[in-house]
Amino acid sequence: MFDILDRATLRDGSFRPTAAALIDARGRVIVSTRPEVYPIGSNGVALIEQAIQLDHIRYEPASEQISVRNTVVWQGRPVGQLVIDFDVQEFAAERSQALWTLLLGNAAAILVLSIGGYAVMRRVLAPIRRLTREMAQPAGTPQLIPDNMIPVQDAELARLYQTYNGLIRALQARTAAERRLAERERFVSLGRLAGGLAHEINNPLGGLLNTVDTIRTYADRPDVVRNSAELLDRGLKHLRDVSRTTLDLHRSGDGAAESTARLALQDFDDLDLLIRPEIDRKAQSLDWQIEAGMSCCNCLPAGPIRQIALNLLLNAAAISPAGGELGLRVCPDGEDLCLCVWDSGPGFAEAMRPRLMSDEPVEPGGGLGLRLVRELVKSLDGAIELGLSPDGRNEVRVRVPRKEGQNA
């Protein structure tokens, strides 16, 4: 027995036995490899209680050794308990080293896989980033993506790029259509106004030509010549004012000169001069209410305000019947300039309202200059309202904030 126990305790390895003892059925130590610790004949019950049954062996990380017991059976009956102490320090060190090796290996594998995955995802998402940059252009109209930049090797991405190009083409077509519509409305407005101005100019021309004939006929009569010259002077100045006002209102170019002109009462006198031929042609009456306090609105640009008023007046004259009534009322209202145009007509048709009240695309035709009015009001940070005048007439109200240093 001593020999067997000695050989059992001399085994090498990380899970090495250091001591062994055999305890009989009465709880006495009968054999021990370390008799100085477990004397022969001593009570071995405490050893049995401290040891772990072989079938339930477990390892506690904080332990330096563990005791294991097993029942010794001889000829079919138990004769005692074999208790063996194992030194687990090397096992614990190997276990800790293996744990750190696994942790570091897993961390390195995760790092390598993460870098590889990031590189792959960047490569895969590069077409999406290119498309995102095109869609996030800070200024100007988004541009089409060239065909040589479309990833044809990926069918889904190629369809996405083609869909984006289709949207850009539709946007460009819409922008071009709106630009053509705005130009068309501007020219229609100008043509309508030119017709009235032609009537306004032709009327005094006949009288001026008669005045010239009178001067020729009565050249020897100073009083007739003087009166005729004064009449000719007034008529020519009237024609000069009409042409000057028309040029100021419809001057092309960058508008730099117009943007420096500030709103004044003279601007509304010019509007009266321009709209009168159309009003007289339809035998309509015009109510003109410009408050004297308008001098406090000289911080507003004259050009946009005059165009807004003129286009609204032309529309009011167009939808009002012959012999109808319309009017313009301009007055300061707190921090705003309030410009109201009313008429005795049936009001705006349902199809015309979006031109004035929304930014939705509109079909060509009708609504003389209404979209131009909306764009001008928006450029001045103003607002447009549709309602009724105090006497129940259809009315368009435009409110423009009065800001110092505001430009067209």
GIPE-V538062 format. One line per field, one symbol per residue. ss: DSSP state (H for helix, E for strand, - for the rest). psi: psi as a letter, one per 20 degrees, with the letter a starting at -180 (. if undefined). burial: + if it has 24 or more other ideal C-beta (glycine too) atoms within 12 Angstrom, else -. A space follows every 10 residues. Layout:
BEGIN
ss=???
psi=???
burial=???
END
This chain:
BEGIN
ss=-HHHHHHHH- -----EEEEE EEEE---EEE EE-------- --E-HHHHHH -EEHHH---- ----EEEEEE EEEE--EEEE EEEEEEE-HH HHHHHHHHHH HHHHHHHHHH HHHHHHHHHH HHHHHHHHHH HHHHH----- ------HHH- ----HHHHHH HHHHHHHHHH HHHHHHHHHH HHHHHHHHHH HHHHHHHHHH HHHHHHHHHH HHHHHHH--- -HHHHHHHHH HHHHHHHHHH HHHHHHHHH- -----HHHHH -E--HHHHHH HHHHHHHHHH H---EEEEEE -HHHHHH--- EHHHHHHHHH HHHHHHHHH- ----EEEEEE EEE--EEEEE EEE------H HHHHHHH--- ---------H HHHHHHHHH- --EEEEEE-- ---EEEEEEE E-------
psi=gggggghhij qrrimpphqq qppahjjqoh ppimhhgnqp irpjghgghh qpphikprpp hiqhrqppqq ppppljqpia ppppppojgh ggghggghgh ggghgggggg gghggghggg hhghighghg hghhhkphqr pqqqpqhiip niiogghghg ghgghggggg ghhgghghgh gghghghggh gghhghhggh hhghhghhhh gghgggglhj ohggggghhg ghggghhghg gghgggghhk praijghhhi pqprhhhhhg gghhighhgh hjlrqpoooo qhjihijjiq pggggggggg hhghgghhiq rpjaqrrppp qqncjqppop prrjairpqh ihghhhirjq qqqqprlojg hhgghgghhj kaqpqpbqrh jjqpqppppp poppjpr.
burial=----+--++- ----+-++++ ++++----++ ++++---+-- ---+--++-- ++-------- ----++++++ -+-------+ ++++++++-- ---------- ---------- ---------- ------+--- +--+------ ----+----+ +-----+--- +--++--+-- -------+-- ++-+++-+++ -+++-++--+ +--+---+-- +---+----- -------+-- -+--+--++- ++--++-+++ -------+-- +++---++-+ +++++++++- -+-+-+++-+ ---+--++++ ++++++++++ ++++++++++ ---+++++++ -++--+++++ +++++-++-- -+--+++--- -+---+++++ +++++++--+ -+-+-+--+- --++++++++ -+---+-+
END
